[in-house]
Structure formats: C-alpha cells, structure tokens
Amino acid sequence: MRKDPEKFYFELLTDKNYHLKTVEIKFKKLNVDTSKYNLFQVKSAIIYLSRFENEIDSIINEANNDLLSILNAATVKEERS
C-alpha cells in the first residue's frame, strides 16, 4: 500500500460506500500494537480485503489472531490488481 495510509483508508471507505461510523465501531474490536504498525495501514488493509461491509468483523478477528497474514494478503491483492 503505497499511498498515505490515512488518505487511502478514507478513499477506500468512499469507494466502497461504507458508512464511516459503522466501520469505526467495528474497528473498536481491533487490537493492534501501534508502536509496531500504523493503525490506518491496518484499517486500510482490512477494508481493502473486504468485499462487503459485513465481512469486516471476520477480517478483524483474523487480524487480531494473525495481523501479518492480513497485511500480506492486502499487499498481494494490490499487486495482482
């Protein structure tokens, strides 16, 4: 993800027509060590991988278990598109 993570996050929300407040409520369940990872990069990866807004919860659960797999999946998806 080459763009500014915060800008990319808001662009994705707009492009996918996701409701910001709803998505932010879902992200309260996300456990990320912000000393190691940029929070907006992680959020962007989760949004990027989701096909629908209701998939975000399951991706967050997976990120809480294995964050690197989510970040790697988002990178691979971006490179292939």
C-alpha positions as CSV (number, residue, x, y, z in Angstrom):
1,M,0.0,0.0,0.0
2,R,2.0,2.9,-1.3
3,K,-0.4,5.8,-0.6
4,D,-0.6,7.7,2.7
5,P,-2.4,5.1,4.9
6,E,-4.9,7.6,6.3
7,K,-5.8,9.1,2.9
8,F,-6.1,5.6,1.4
9,Y,-8.4,4.5,4.3
10,F,-10.8,7.3,3.7
11,E,-10.7,6.8,-0.1
12,L,-11.5,3.1,0.3
13,L,-14.4,3.9,2.6
14,T,-15.8,6.3,0.0
15,D,-15.1,4.0,-3.0
16,K,-16.9,1.1,-1.3
17,N,-19.7,3.2,0.1
18,Y,-19.1,2.0,3.6
19,H,-20.6,4.0,6.5
20,L,-17.7,5.6,8.4
21,K,-19.4,5.5,11.9
22,T,-20.4,1.8,11.4
23,V,-17.0,0.8,10.3
24,E,-15.3,2.7,13.2
25,I,-17.5,0.9,15.7
26,K,-16.3,-2.4,14.2
27,F,-12.7,-1.3,14.5
28,K,-13.0,-0.8,18.2
29,K,-12.6,-4.6,18.4
30,L,-9.2,-4.4,16.6
31,N,-6.1,-5.0,18.8
32,V,-3.1,-3.5,17.1
33,D,0.3,-2.6,18.6
34,T,0.5,0.9,17.3
35,S,4.2,1.1,18.2
36,K,4.8,-1.5,15.5
37,Y,2.1,-0.9,13.0
38,N,0.4,2.2,11.6
39,L,-3.3,1.9,12.6
40,F,-4.5,3.4,9.3
41,Q,-2.4,1.0,7.3
42,V,-4.0,-1.9,9.2
43,K,-7.5,-0.5,8.8
44,S,-6.9,0.2,5.1
45,A,-5.8,-3.4,4.6
46,I,-8.9,-4.7,6.3
47,I,-11.2,-2.5,4.2
48,Y,-9.2,-3.3,1.1
49,L,-9.7,-7.1,1.6
50,S,-13.4,-6.8,2.4
51,R,-15.9,-7.3,-0.4
52,F,-18.9,-6.1,1.8
53,E,-19.2,-4.1,4.9
54,N,-20.4,-7.1,6.9
55,E,-17.2,-9.0,6.2
56,I,-15.1,-6.5,8.2
57,D,-15.9,-8.2,11.6
58,S,-14.4,-11.6,10.4
59,I,-11.3,-9.9,8.9
60,I,-10.8,-8.0,12.2
61,N,-11.0,-11.3,14.1
62,E,-8.4,-12.8,11.8
63,A,-6.2,-9.7,12.2
64,N,-6.3,-10.0,15.9
65,N,-5.1,-13.6,15.6
66,D,-2.5,-13.1,12.8
67,L,-2.1,-9.5,11.7
68,L,0.8,-10.2,9.3
69,S,-1.3,-12.5,7.2
70,I,-3.9,-9.7,6.7
71,L,-1.2,-7.2,5.8
72,N,0.4,-9.7,3.4
73,A,-2.9,-10.6,1.8
74,A,-3.7,-7.0,1.2
75,T,-0.3,-6.4,-0.4
76,V,-0.7,-9.5,-2.7
77,K,-4.2,-8.4,-3.7
78,E,-2.9,-4.9,-4.5
79,E,0.0,-6.2,-6.6
80,R,-2.3,-8.5,-8.6
81,S,-4.8,-5.8,-9.4
